[in-house]
Amino acid sequence: MADTADTRTPAEIEADIRRRREVLAETLDEIGMRVHPKTIVGDAKAKVVSHVDHTLGRAYVQVNRVVSEVRSQFVDADGALRVERIVPVAMLAVGVVGLLTLSARRRRD
């Protein structure tokens, strides 16, 4: 049979109990901080901010890609403007703005 008798002195037992209480007190303080409403709200805000940052980063990359693709349609490899593509787009833009202006004037009258 194994001997399970405690060979520690009462002073050693009291010291062990004191150390255990200190560890438990630290643990309870940590738990208290984790479940505190301000901590929970702060953690939730941090997660939302992280998600928004990630989403905005992805959107930024996507927008950069689209801008690069559009730019490549209007600028050749040497950096010169492609007039044959710019003129029709500019005329279309002027036409749309003109139509919007006319329709706005008709609504007012």
The 8 nearest C-alpha neighbors of each residue, nearest first, counted from 0:
[[1, 2, 3, 4, 5, 6, 7, 8],
 [0, 2, 3, 4, 5, 6, 7, 8],
 [1, 3, 4, 0, 5, 6, 7, 8],
 [4, 2, 1, 5, 6, 0, 7, 8],
 [3, 5, 2, 6, 1, 7, 0, 8],
 [6, 4, 7, 3, 8, 2, 12, 9],
 [5, 7, 4, 8, 3, 9, 11, 12],
 [8, 6, 5, 11, 12, 9, 10, 4],
 [7, 9, 11, 10, 12, 6, 5, 13],
 [8, 10, 12, 11, 13, 7, 14, 6],
 [11, 9, 13, 8, 12, 14, 7, 15],
 [12, 10, 14, 8, 13, 9, 7, 15],
 [11, 13, 9, 15, 14, 10, 16, 8],
 [14, 12, 16, 10, 15, 11, 17, 9],
 [15, 13, 17, 11, 16, 12, 10, 18],
 [16, 14, 12, 18, 17, 13, 19, 11],
 [15, 17, 13, 19, 14, 18, 20, 12],
 [16, 18, 14, 20, 15, 19, 13, 21],
 [19, 17, 21, 15, 20, 16, 14, 22],
 [20, 18, 16, 22, 21, 17, 23, 15],
 [21, 19, 23, 17, 18, 22, 24, 16],
 [20, 22, 24, 18, 19, 23, 25, 17],
 [23, 21, 19, 25, 24, 20, 26, 18],
 [22, 24, 26, 20, 25, 21, 27, 19],
 [23, 25, 21, 27, 26, 22, 20, 28],
 [26, 24, 28, 22, 23, 27, 29, 21],
 [25, 27, 23, 29, 24, 28, 30, 22],
 [26, 28, 30, 24, 29, 25, 31, 23],
 [29, 27, 31, 25, 26, 30, 24, 32],
 [28, 30, 26, 32, 31, 27, 25, 33],
 [31, 29, 27, 33, 32, 28, 26, 34],
 [30, 32, 28, 29, 34, 33, 27, 35],
 [31, 33, 29, 35, 30, 34, 28, 38],
 [32, 34, 30, 31, 35, 38, 29, 39],
 [35, 33, 31, 32, 30, 36, 39, 38],
 [34, 36, 32, 38, 37, 33, 31, 39],
 [37, 35, 39, 38, 40, 34, 33, 41],
 [38, 36, 40, 39, 35, 41, 34, 42],
 [39, 37, 41, 35, 36, 40, 42, 33],
 [38, 40, 36, 42, 41, 37, 43, 35],
 [41, 39, 43, 37, 42, 38, 36, 44],
 [40, 42, 38, 44, 43, 39, 37, 45],
 [41, 43, 45, 39, 44, 40, 38, 46],
 [42, 44, 40, 46, 45, 41, 39, 47],
 [45, 43, 41, 47, 46, 42, 48, 40],
 [44, 46, 42, 48, 43, 47, 49, 41],
 [47, 45, 49, 43, 44, 48, 50, 42],
 [46, 48, 50, 44, 49, 45, 51, 43],
 [49, 47, 51, 45, 50, 46, 52, 44],
 [48, 50, 46, 52, 47, 51, 45, 53],
 [49, 51, 47, 53, 48, 52, 54, 46],
 [50, 52, 54, 48, 53, 49, 55, 47],
 [53, 51, 55, 49, 50, 54, 48, 56],
 [52, 54, 50, 56, 51, 55, 49, 57],
 [55, 53, 51, 57, 56, 52, 50, 58],
 [56, 54, 58, 52, 57, 53, 51, 59],
 [57, 55, 59, 53, 54, 58, 52, 60],
 [56, 58, 54, 60, 55, 59, 61, 53],
 [59, 57, 55, 61, 56, 60, 62, 54],
 [60, 58, 56, 62, 61, 57, 55, 63],
 [59, 61, 63, 57, 58, 62, 64, 56],
 [60, 62, 58, 64, 59, 63, 57, 65],
 [63, 61, 65, 59, 64, 60, 58, 66],
 [64, 62, 60, 66, 61, 65, 67, 59],
 [63, 65, 61, 67, 62, 66, 60, 68],
 [66, 64, 68, 62, 67, 63, 69, 61],
 [67, 65, 69, 63, 68, 64, 70, 62],
 [68, 66, 70, 64, 65, 69, 71, 63],
 [67, 69, 65, 71, 66, 70, 64, 72],
 [70, 68, 66, 72, 71, 67, 65, 73],
 [71, 69, 67, 72, 73, 68, 66, 74],
 [70, 72, 68, 74, 69, 73, 67, 75],
 [73, 71, 69, 70, 74, 68, 75, 84],
 [74, 72, 81, 70, 71, 80, 84, 85],
 [75, 73, 80, 71, 81, 79, 78, 72],
 [74, 76, 78, 77, 79, 80, 71, 81],
 [75, 77, 78, 74, 79, 71, 80, 73],
 [78, 76, 75, 79, 74, 80, 81, 71],
 [79, 77, 75, 76, 74, 80, 81, 71],
 [78, 80, 74, 77, 75, 81, 76, 73],
 [81, 79, 74, 82, 73, 75, 78, 85],
 [82, 80, 73, 74, 83, 84, 85, 75],
 [81, 83, 85, 84, 80, 86, 73, 87],
 [82, 84, 81, 85, 86, 87, 73, 80],
 [85, 83, 82, 81, 86, 87, 73, 88],
 [84, 86, 82, 88, 87, 83, 89, 81],
 [85, 87, 89, 88, 84, 82, 83, 90],
 [88, 86, 90, 89, 85, 84, 91, 83],
 [89, 87, 91, 85, 90, 86, 92, 84],
 [90, 88, 92, 86, 91, 87, 85, 93],
 [91, 89, 87, 93, 92, 88, 86, 94],
 [90, 92, 94, 88, 89, 93, 87, 95],
 [91, 93, 89, 95, 94, 90, 88, 96],
 [94, 92, 90, 96, 91, 95, 97, 89],
 [93, 95, 97, 91, 92, 96, 90, 98],
 [94, 96, 98, 92, 97, 93, 99, 91],
 [95, 97, 99, 93, 94, 98, 100, 92],
 [98, 96, 94, 100, 95, 99, 93, 101],
 [99, 97, 101, 95, 100, 96, 102, 94],
 [98, 100, 96, 102, 97, 101, 103, 95],
 [99, 101, 97, 103, 98, 102, 96, 104],
 [102, 100, 98, 104, 103, 99, 97, 105],
 [101, 103, 105, 99, 104, 100, 98, 106],
 [104, 102, 100, 106, 101, 105, 99, 107],
 [103, 105, 101, 107, 102, 106, 100, 108],
 [104, 106, 102, 108, 107, 103, 101, 100],
 [107, 105, 103, 104, 108, 102, 101, 100],
 [106, 108, 104, 105, 103, 102, 101, 100],
 [107, 105, 106, 104, 103, 102, 101, 100]]
